[in-house]
Amino acid sequence: MKSKIPLEVRGTKDDFIPFYTSLNSDSKLYKSITDTINLIKKDPTRGDHVAHNKIPSYYIKKYKIKTLFRIELIDYWRLLYSIQTFDDIGIGILVLDALDHEKYNKRFGYKS
C-alpha cells in the first residue's frame, strides 16, 4: 500500500508523544524513530501486521484500534502503529508506542 502522497502521522498524546519528545534529538533511538516514521508515511504497511487476536487489549480499549503494525527500531526497540480514519483528514497513521524489548514482551504478555 505505497502511498503517492505521504500520509499524515499522529502520535498518541498519552503514550507516544511524551516519550518521543523526551528523547534527545541527537540520540540513535530518536533518529531511528524519525527515520521509521518517514518510511511508514510513504508505505504504511511496511511494518509487520499483528493478528487481531494478538493485539493487546490495552490498545483496543484505549485507542479503539482495529489494526496494529509493528516495526523494528534499533537496539530491539519496536514502534507500534495503526492505520486509522481521522475525522478531519481521512486515512492517516496513529503511532501508539515505542517500546523496548522488555516493555514490549510485557505489553504483549510474553515471558522474558
Secondary structure, 3 states (H helix, E strand, C coil): CCCCCCCCEEECCCCHHHHHHHCCCCCHHHHHHHHHHHHHHHCCCCCEEECHHHCCHHHHHHHCCCCEEEEECHHHCEEEEEEEEECCCEEEEEEEEEECHHHHHHHHCCCC
